[in-house]
Amino acid sequence: MGKAITTTRAQESTNAIERMYITMRHLFNRGFYKPNGVSGEALKNALLQLRPEIYGSVGEEKAELNGLIYVLERLPEGIEQCSFINLTSDEGYGISHINPIIPPKRRRNCYRIDEEQMNIEITRGRSDIYDIL
């Protein structure tokens, strides 16, 4: 029979980055993101495979509390209640009646549109998206 093909950690990371890049471009073109949808699952799986060091050991069952606190402080209040997260550029919400929600450790404007929707202004690219994932 044939030899079993093994992949190195670098190859796994490269593949995960490529999948994340393609999925992120799709999300930018589409303009919204459902965390529990197909795109959300694809991003989550790629992020778990990539395991960026900035977020500690995201793939393990044991949680590193300092890492969890770090991530939570970079998220807008109430994001966990939203079914739809829209990734936007500056669309003028700053001059509207909607008050911005600014996470304590990340200077990013976020706007709670209704019970299920939050708009997040993406200004820093991938690092913003890593936080949201």
Rosetta constraint file for C-alpha pairs under 8 A:
AtomPair CA 7 CA 11 HARMONIC 6.00 0.50
AtomPair CA 7 CA 12 HARMONIC 6.61 0.50
AtomPair CA 8 CA 12 HARMONIC 6.34 0.50
AtomPair CA 9 CA 13 HARMONIC 6.15 0.50
AtomPair CA 10 CA 14 HARMONIC 6.11 0.50
AtomPair CA 11 CA 15 HARMONIC 6.14 0.50
AtomPair CA 12 CA 16 HARMONIC 6.14 0.50
AtomPair CA 12 CA 49 HARMONIC 7.15 0.50
AtomPair CA 12 CA 50 HARMONIC 7.31 0.50
AtomPair CA 13 CA 17 HARMONIC 6.09 0.50
AtomPair CA 13 CA 49 HARMONIC 6.88 0.50
AtomPair CA 13 CA 50 HARMONIC 5.04 0.50
AtomPair CA 14 CA 18 HARMONIC 6.22 0.50
AtomPair CA 15 CA 19 HARMONIC 6.25 0.50
AtomPair CA 16 CA 20 HARMONIC 6.10 0.50
AtomPair CA 16 CA 46 HARMONIC 4.82 0.50
AtomPair CA 16 CA 47 HARMONIC 7.05 0.50
AtomPair CA 16 CA 49 HARMONIC 6.29 0.50
AtomPair CA 16 CA 50 HARMONIC 5.69 0.50
AtomPair CA 17 CA 21 HARMONIC 5.97 0.50
AtomPair CA 17 CA 46 HARMONIC 7.21 0.50
AtomPair CA 17 CA 50 HARMONIC 7.05 0.50
AtomPair CA 18 CA 22 HARMONIC 6.21 0.50
AtomPair CA 19 CA 23 HARMONIC 6.09 0.50
AtomPair CA 19 CA 42 HARMONIC 7.88 0.50
AtomPair CA 19 CA 43 HARMONIC 7.74 0.50
AtomPair CA 19 CA 46 HARMONIC 6.58 0.50
AtomPair CA 20 CA 24 HARMONIC 5.86 0.50
AtomPair CA 20 CA 42 HARMONIC 7.73 0.50
AtomPair CA 20 CA 43 HARMONIC 5.81 0.50
AtomPair CA 20 CA 46 HARMONIC 6.10 0.50
AtomPair CA 20 CA 47 HARMONIC 7.51 0.50
AtomPair CA 21 CA 25 HARMONIC 6.14 0.50
AtomPair CA 22 CA 26 HARMONIC 6.27 0.50
AtomPair CA 23 CA 27 HARMONIC 6.22 0.50
AtomPair CA 23 CA 39 HARMONIC 6.62 0.50
AtomPair CA 23 CA 42 HARMONIC 7.41 0.50
AtomPair CA 23 CA 43 HARMONIC 6.86 0.50
AtomPair CA 24 CA 28 HARMONIC 6.16 0.50
AtomPair CA 24 CA 43 HARMONIC 8.00 0.50
AtomPair CA 25 CA 29 HARMONIC 6.20 0.50
AtomPair CA 26 CA 30 HARMONIC 6.05 0.50
AtomPair CA 27 CA 31 HARMONIC 5.66 0.50
AtomPair CA 27 CA 32 HARMONIC 6.13 0.50
AtomPair CA 27 CA 33 HARMONIC 6.39 0.50
AtomPair CA 27 CA 39 HARMONIC 7.74 0.50
AtomPair CA 27 CA 87 HARMONIC 7.95 0.50
AtomPair CA 28 CA 32 HARMONIC 7.32 0.50
AtomPair CA 28 CA 87 HARMONIC 6.94 0.50
AtomPair CA 31 CA 86 HARMONIC 6.03 0.50
AtomPair CA 31 CA 87 HARMONIC 5.86 0.50
AtomPair CA 31 CA 88 HARMONIC 6.85 0.50
AtomPair CA 32 CA 84 HARMONIC 6.94 0.50
AtomPair CA 32 CA 85 HARMONIC 5.86 0.50
AtomPair CA 32 CA 86 HARMONIC 4.08 0.50
AtomPair CA 32 CA 87 HARMONIC 5.73 0.50
AtomPair CA 33 CA 37 HARMONIC 7.85 0.50
AtomPair CA 33 CA 39 HARMONIC 7.28 0.50
AtomPair CA 33 CA 40 HARMONIC 6.96 0.50
AtomPair CA 33 CA 84 HARMONIC 5.94 0.50
AtomPair CA 33 CA 85 HARMONIC 5.08 0.50
AtomPair CA 33 CA 86 HARMONIC 5.82 0.50
AtomPair CA 33 CA 87 HARMONIC 7.24 0.50
AtomPair CA 34 CA 38 HARMONIC 7.97 0.50
AtomPair CA 34 CA 39 HARMONIC 7.21 0.50
AtomPair CA 34 CA 40 HARMONIC 5.98 0.50
AtomPair CA 34 CA 83 HARMONIC 6.10 0.50
AtomPair CA 34 CA 84 HARMONIC 5.00 0.50
AtomPair CA 34 CA 85 HARMONIC 6.22 0.50
AtomPair CA 35 CA 39 HARMONIC 7.51 0.50
AtomPair CA 35 CA 40 HARMONIC 4.43 0.50
AtomPair CA 35 CA 41 HARMONIC 7.13 0.50
AtomPair CA 35 CA 83 HARMONIC 6.98 0.50
AtomPair CA 35 CA 84 HARMONIC 7.28 0.50
AtomPair CA 35 CA 85 HARMONIC 7.62 0.50
AtomPair CA 35 CA 133 HARMONIC 7.66 0.50
AtomPair CA 36 CA 40 HARMONIC 5.47 0.50
AtomPair CA 36 CA 41 HARMONIC 6.29 0.50
AtomPair CA 36 CA 83 HARMONIC 7.90 0.50
AtomPair CA 37 CA 41 HARMONIC 6.20 0.50
AtomPair CA 38 CA 42 HARMONIC 6.19 0.50
AtomPair CA 39 CA 43 HARMONIC 6.13 0.50
AtomPair CA 40 CA 44 HARMONIC 6.03 0.50
AtomPair CA 40 CA 133 HARMONIC 7.88 0.50
AtomPair CA 41 CA 45 HARMONIC 6.06 0.50
AtomPair CA 42 CA 46 HARMONIC 6.19 0.50
AtomPair CA 43 CA 47 HARMONIC 5.97 0.50
AtomPair CA 43 CA 133 HARMONIC 7.44 0.50
AtomPair CA 44 CA 48 HARMONIC 6.09 0.50
AtomPair CA 44 CA 133 HARMONIC 6.81 0.50
AtomPair CA 45 CA 49 HARMONIC 6.22 0.50
AtomPair CA 46 CA 50 HARMONIC 6.03 0.50
AtomPair CA 47 CA 51 HARMONIC 5.95 0.50
AtomPair CA 47 CA 52 HARMONIC 7.45 0.50
AtomPair CA 48 CA 58 HARMONIC 6.44 0.50
AtomPair CA 48 CA 59 HARMONIC 5.32 0.50
AtomPair CA 49 CA 59 HARMONIC 7.63 0.50
AtomPair CA 51 CA 55 HARMONIC 7.58 0.50
AtomPair CA 51 CA 56 HARMONIC 7.62 0.50
AtomPair CA 51 CA 57 HARMONIC 6.80 0.50
AtomPair CA 51 CA 58 HARMONIC 6.33 0.50
AtomPair CA 51 CA 59 HARMONIC 6.80 0.50
AtomPair CA 52 CA 56 HARMONIC 7.09 0.50
AtomPair CA 53 CA 57 HARMONIC 7.32 0.50
AtomPair CA 55 CA 67 HARMONIC 5.92 0.50
AtomPair CA 55 CA 68 HARMONIC 7.81 0.50
AtomPair CA 55 CA 71 HARMONIC 7.17 0.50
AtomPair CA 56 CA 64 HARMONIC 7.07 0.50
AtomPair CA 56 CA 67 HARMONIC 5.92 0.50
AtomPair CA 57 CA 63 HARMONIC 7.37 0.50
AtomPair CA 57 CA 64 HARMONIC 7.22 0.50
AtomPair CA 58 CA 63 HARMONIC 7.54 0.50
AtomPair CA 63 CA 67 HARMONIC 7.88 0.50
AtomPair CA 63 CA 68 HARMONIC 7.14 0.50
AtomPair CA 64 CA 68 HARMONIC 6.23 0.50
AtomPair CA 65 CA 69 HARMONIC 6.08 0.50
AtomPair CA 66 CA 70 HARMONIC 6.10 0.50
AtomPair CA 67 CA 71 HARMONIC 6.29 0.50
AtomPair CA 68 CA 72 HARMONIC 6.14 0.50
AtomPair CA 69 CA 73 HARMONIC 6.10 0.50
AtomPair CA 70 CA 74 HARMONIC 6.72 0.50
AtomPair CA 71 CA 75 HARMONIC 6.84 0.50
AtomPair CA 71 CA 131 HARMONIC 6.57 0.50
AtomPair CA 73 CA 103 HARMONIC 6.26 0.50
AtomPair CA 73 CA 104 HARMONIC 5.69 0.50
AtomPair CA 73 CA 105 HARMONIC 5.44 0.50
AtomPair CA 73 CA 106 HARMONIC 7.65 0.50
AtomPair CA 74 CA 103 HARMONIC 5.47 0.50
AtomPair CA 74 CA 104 HARMONIC 6.45 0.50
AtomPair CA 74 CA 105 HARMONIC 4.97 0.50
AtomPair CA 74 CA 106 HARMONIC 5.12 0.50
AtomPair CA 74 CA 131 HARMONIC 6.55 0.50
AtomPair CA 75 CA 79 HARMONIC 7.18 0.50
AtomPair CA 75 CA 103 HARMONIC 5.43 0.50
AtomPair CA 75 CA 106 HARMONIC 7.57 0.50
AtomPair CA 75 CA 131 HARMONIC 6.76 0.50
AtomPair CA 75 CA 132 HARMONIC 6.74 0.50
AtomPair CA 76 CA 101 HARMONIC 6.07 0.50
AtomPair CA 76 CA 102 HARMONIC 6.04 0.50
AtomPair CA 76 CA 103 HARMONIC 4.67 0.50
AtomPair CA 76 CA 110 HARMONIC 6.65 0.50
AtomPair CA 77 CA 101 HARMONIC 6.95 0.50
AtomPair CA 77 CA 103 HARMONIC 6.91 0.50
AtomPair CA 78 CA 82 HARMONIC 7.19 0.50
AtomPair CA 79 CA 118 HARMONIC 6.99 0.50
AtomPair CA 81 CA 115 HARMONIC 7.48 0.50
AtomPair CA 81 CA 116 HARMONIC 6.77 0.50
AtomPair CA 82 CA 115 HARMONIC 6.68 0.50
AtomPair CA 82 CA 116 HARMONIC 4.31 0.50
AtomPair CA 82 CA 117 HARMONIC 5.38 0.50
AtomPair CA 82 CA 118 HARMONIC 6.53 0.50
AtomPair CA 83 CA 116 HARMONIC 5.10 0.50
AtomPair CA 83 CA 117 HARMONIC 6.38 0.50
AtomPair CA 84 CA 116 HARMONIC 5.98 0.50
AtomPair CA 84 CA 117 HARMONIC 4.82 0.50
AtomPair CA 84 CA 118 HARMONIC 6.51 0.50
AtomPair CA 85 CA 117 HARMONIC 5.85 0.50
AtomPair CA 85 CA 118 HARMONIC 5.04 0.50
AtomPair CA 85 CA 119 HARMONIC 5.92 0.50
AtomPair CA 85 CA 120 HARMONIC 7.17 0.50
AtomPair CA 86 CA 117 HARMONIC 7.35 0.50
AtomPair CA 86 CA 118 HARMONIC 6.13 0.50
AtomPair CA 86 CA 119 HARMONIC 4.60 0.50
AtomPair CA 86 CA 120 HARMONIC 6.11 0.50
AtomPair CA 87 CA 119 HARMONIC 6.03 0.50
AtomPair CA 87 CA 120 HARMONIC 5.17 0.50
AtomPair CA 87 CA 121 HARMONIC 6.08 0.50
AtomPair CA 87 CA 122 HARMONIC 6.19 0.50
AtomPair CA 88 CA 119 HARMONIC 6.56 0.50
AtomPair CA 88 CA 120 HARMONIC 5.93 0.50
AtomPair CA 88 CA 121 HARMONIC 4.82 0.50
AtomPair CA 88 CA 122 HARMONIC 5.87 0.50
AtomPair CA 89 CA 120 HARMONIC 7.99 0.50
AtomPair CA 89 CA 121 HARMONIC 4.98 0.50
AtomPair CA 89 CA 122 HARMONIC 5.71 0.50
AtomPair CA 89 CA 123 HARMONIC 7.03 0.50
AtomPair CA 90 CA 121 HARMONIC 6.04 0.50
AtomPair CA 92 CA 96 HARMONIC 6.93 0.50
AtomPair CA 93 CA 97 HARMONIC 7.69 0.50
AtomPair CA 93 CA 98 HARMONIC 6.55 0.50
AtomPair CA 93 CA 100 HARMONIC 7.96 0.50
AtomPair CA 93 CA 111 HARMONIC 7.59 0.50
AtomPair CA 94 CA 98 HARMONIC 7.45 0.50
AtomPair CA 94 CA 99 HARMONIC 7.50 0.50
AtomPair CA 94 CA 100 HARMONIC 7.09 0.50
AtomPair CA 98 CA 111 HARMONIC 6.79 0.50
AtomPair CA 98 CA 112 HARMONIC 7.68 0.50
AtomPair CA 98 CA 113 HARMONIC 7.72 0.50
AtomPair CA 99 CA 111 HARMONIC 6.77 0.50
AtomPair CA 100 CA 109 HARMONIC 5.67 0.50
AtomPair CA 100 CA 110 HARMONIC 5.47 0.50
AtomPair CA 100 CA 111 HARMONIC 5.15 0.50
AtomPair CA 100 CA 112 HARMONIC 7.81 0.50
AtomPair CA 101 CA 109 HARMONIC 6.07 0.50
AtomPair CA 101 CA 110 HARMONIC 4.97 0.50
AtomPair CA 101 CA 111 HARMONIC 5.91 0.50
AtomPair CA 101 CA 112 HARMONIC 7.60 0.50
AtomPair CA 102 CA 106 HARMONIC 7.19 0.50
AtomPair CA 102 CA 107 HARMONIC 6.14 0.50
AtomPair CA 102 CA 108 HARMONIC 5.77 0.50
AtomPair CA 102 CA 109 HARMONIC 5.39 0.50
AtomPair CA 102 CA 110 HARMONIC 6.18 0.50
AtomPair CA 103 CA 107 HARMONIC 6.52 0.50
AtomPair CA 103 CA 108 HARMONIC 6.91 0.50
AtomPair CA 108 CA 120 HARMONIC 7.50 0.50
AtomPair CA 108 CA 121 HARMONIC 6.48 0.50
AtomPair CA 108 CA 122 HARMONIC 7.52 0.50
AtomPair CA 108 CA 123 HARMONIC 7.52 0.50
AtomPair CA 109 CA 120 HARMONIC 6.30 0.50
AtomPair CA 109 CA 121 HARMONIC 5.69 0.50
AtomPair CA 110 CA 118 HARMONIC 6.92 0.50
AtomPair CA 110 CA 119 HARMONIC 5.62 0.50
AtomPair CA 110 CA 120 HARMONIC 4.41 0.50
AtomPair CA 110 CA 121 HARMONIC 6.18 0.50
AtomPair CA 111 CA 118 HARMONIC 5.58 0.50
AtomPair CA 111 CA 119 HARMONIC 5.08 0.50
AtomPair CA 111 CA 120 HARMONIC 6.45 0.50
AtomPair CA 112 CA 117 HARMONIC 6.19 0.50
AtomPair CA 112 CA 118 HARMONIC 4.44 0.50
AtomPair CA 112 CA 119 HARMONIC 6.43 0.50
AtomPair CA 113 CA 117 HARMONIC 5.40 0.50
AtomPair CA 113 CA 118 HARMONIC 5.50 0.50
AtomPair CA 113 CA 119 HARMONIC 6.91 0.50
AtomPair CA 114 CA 118 HARMONIC 7.23 0.50
AtomPair CA 122 CA 128 HARMONIC 6.35 0.50
AtomPair CA 122 CA 129 HARMONIC 7.81 0.50
AtomPair CA 123 CA 128 HARMONIC 7.45 0.50
AtomPair CA 124 CA 128 HARMONIC 5.87 0.50
AtomPair CA 125 CA 129 HARMONIC 6.68 0.50
AtomPair CA 126 CA 130 HARMONIC 6.07 0.50
AtomPair CA 127 CA 131 HARMONIC 6.31 0.50
AtomPair CA 128 CA 132 HARMONIC 6.46 0.50
AtomPair CA 129 CA 133 HARMONIC 6.16 0.50
